[in-house]
Amino acid sequence: MTPHIQEIPAHEAPMALLLLADPSEDKIRAYLPGSRCFVASNGVEMVAACVVKPMGGGIHELMSIAVPPAHQKQGHGATLLQWVIAFFRNAGAHQLEVGTGSFGYQLAFYQRHGFRVSSIERDFFVNNYPAPIFEDGIQLLDMLRLTLPYSGKAR
Ligand SMILES: CC(C)(COP(=O)(O)OP(=O)(O)OC[C@H]1O[C@@H](n2cnc3c(N)ncnc32)[C@H](O)[C@@H]1OP(=O)(O)O)[C@@H](O)C(=O)NCCC(=O)NCCS
């Protein structure tokens, strides 16, 4: 069944779900005001959520995207990401950005949808989080910034 996607007020964003994508509730609470939240539902429950923040100059940053573990690997994340990409294209945005770890399936997930690596912020996850973050037993150190330009030109 194709999920129903809609925008909800940012203050109603599903915190427990967003924490799957970003372990810092303080960080999420800091970026929610001024951001836009989009959720996908299968009619029974929420199957995906994402938060996008306008950065000015037609640039929008995907701050988080998450799917509940029981619903992962069923295409919901890809469906919501494609929907959001189309939504901001239709709104006249110039570029979408996202920051993600330097390894892992998330990196492939974004690149599959047209994002390309534009820069690296070394030690981002060390300097910006109170505790070390591990994925697949490897400590996350550096953040890659990925961009998806709508104009065809990367920033
Ligand atoms: C990243 C995320 C949003 C992707 O959503 P999803 O609905 O699970 O992904 P999809 O079903 O649309 O599949 C996208 C691809 O990612 C792969 N994938 C998804 N979860 C995976 C996992 N845990 N391990 C390995 N691959 C995974 C899928 O196999 C699929 O690849 P394929 O097309 O080659 O089969 C979701 O896995 C998630 O919430 N992860 C935890 C939070 C997170 O890391 N968010 C991103 C922060 S940068």
The ligand as a MOL file (V3000), in Angstrom:
LIG
                    3D

  0  0  0     0  0            999 V3000
M  V30 BEGIN CTAB
M  V30 COUNTS 48 50 0 0 0
M  V30 BEGIN ATOM
M  V30 1 C 17.7090 5.4660 6.4500 0
M  V30 2 C 16.2480 5.0670 6.4580 0
M  V30 3 C 15.4090 6.3250 6.5970 0
M  V30 4 C 15.9320 4.4040 5.1100 0
M  V30 5 O 14.5540 4.0780 5.0840 0
M  V30 6 P 14.0560 2.6060 4.6930 0
M  V30 7 O 12.5830 2.6740 4.5200 0
M  V30 8 O 14.5870 1.6270 5.6910 0
M  V30 9 O 14.8120 2.3590 3.3380 0
M  V30 10 P 14.2020 1.7990 1.9850 0
M  V30 11 O 13.3930 0.5690 2.2630 0
M  V30 12 O 13.5370 2.8980 1.2730 0
M  V30 13 O 15.4890 1.2890 1.2640 0
M  V30 14 C 16.5210 2.1220 0.8660 0
M  V30 15 C 17.7780 1.2670 0.7540 0
M  V30 16 O 18.4550 1.2770 2.0230 0
M  V30 17 C 18.7130 -0.0680 2.4350 0
M  V30 18 N 18.5930 -0.1800 3.8780 0
M  V30 19 C 17.6050 0.3220 4.6440 0
M  V30 20 N 17.8510 0.0260 5.9290 0
M  V30 21 C 19.0110 -0.6710 5.9600 0
M  V30 22 C 19.7990 -1.2440 6.9920 0
M  V30 23 N 19.4320 -1.1630 8.2790 0
M  V30 24 N 20.9280 -1.8890 6.6510 0
M  V30 25 C 21.3140 -1.9910 5.3800 0
M  V30 26 N 20.6110 -1.4560 4.3450 0
M  V30 27 C 19.4890 -0.8080 4.6400 0
M  V30 28 C 17.6400 -0.8730 1.7640 0
M  V30 29 O 18.0280 -2.2240 1.6530 0
M  V30 30 C 17.5150 -0.2070 0.4160 0
M  V30 31 O 18.5030 -0.6210 -0.4820 0
M  V30 32 P 18.1190 -1.3800 -1.8290 0
M  V30 33 O 17.2480 -0.4250 -2.5970 0
M  V30 34 O 19.4400 -1.6480 -2.4660 0
M  V30 35 O 17.3840 -2.5970 -1.3900 0
M  V30 36 C 15.9060 4.0640 7.5820 0
M  V30 37 O 16.6390 2.8800 7.3970 0
M  V30 38 C 16.1370 4.5960 8.9890 0
M  V30 39 O 15.2450 5.1630 9.5930 0
M  V30 40 N 17.3460 4.3840 9.5430 0
M  V30 41 C 17.6340 4.8190 10.9150 0
M  V30 42 C 17.7110 6.3290 10.9780 0
M  V30 43 C 18.7750 6.8850 10.0560 0
M  V30 44 O 19.8940 6.3970 10.0120 0
M  V30 45 N 18.3900 7.9640 9.3250 0
M  V30 46 C 19.2900 8.6540 8.4110 0
M  V30 47 C 20.1500 9.5810 9.1700 0
M  V30 48 S 21.5150 10.1470 8.1730 0
M  V30 END ATOM
M  V30 BEGIN BOND
M  V30 1 1 1 2
M  V30 2 1 2 3
M  V30 3 1 2 4
M  V30 4 1 2 36
M  V30 5 1 4 5
M  V30 6 1 5 6
M  V30 7 2 6 7
M  V30 8 1 6 8
M  V30 9 1 6 9
M  V30 10 1 9 10
M  V30 11 2 10 11
M  V30 12 1 10 12
M  V30 13 1 10 13
M  V30 14 1 13 14
M  V30 15 1 14 15
M  V30 16 1 15 16
M  V30 17 1 15 30
M  V30 18 1 16 17
M  V30 19 1 17 18
M  V30 20 1 17 28
M  V30 21 1 18 19
M  V30 22 1 18 27
M  V30 23 2 19 20
M  V30 24 1 20 21
M  V30 25 1 21 22
M  V30 26 2 21 27
M  V30 27 1 22 23
M  V30 28 2 22 24
M  V30 29 1 24 25
M  V30 30 2 25 26
M  V30 31 1 26 27
M  V30 32 1 28 29
M  V30 33 1 28 30
M  V30 34 1 30 31
M  V30 35 1 31 32
M  V30 36 2 32 33
M  V30 37 1 32 34
M  V30 38 1 32 35
M  V30 39 1 36 37
M  V30 40 1 36 38
M  V30 41 2 38 39
M  V30 42 1 38 40
M  V30 43 1 40 41
M  V30 44 1 41 42
M  V30 45 1 42 43
M  V30 46 2 43 44
M  V30 47 1 43 45
M  V30 48 1 45 46
M  V30 49 1 46 47
M  V30 50 1 47 48
M  V30 END BOND
M  V30 END CTAB
M  END
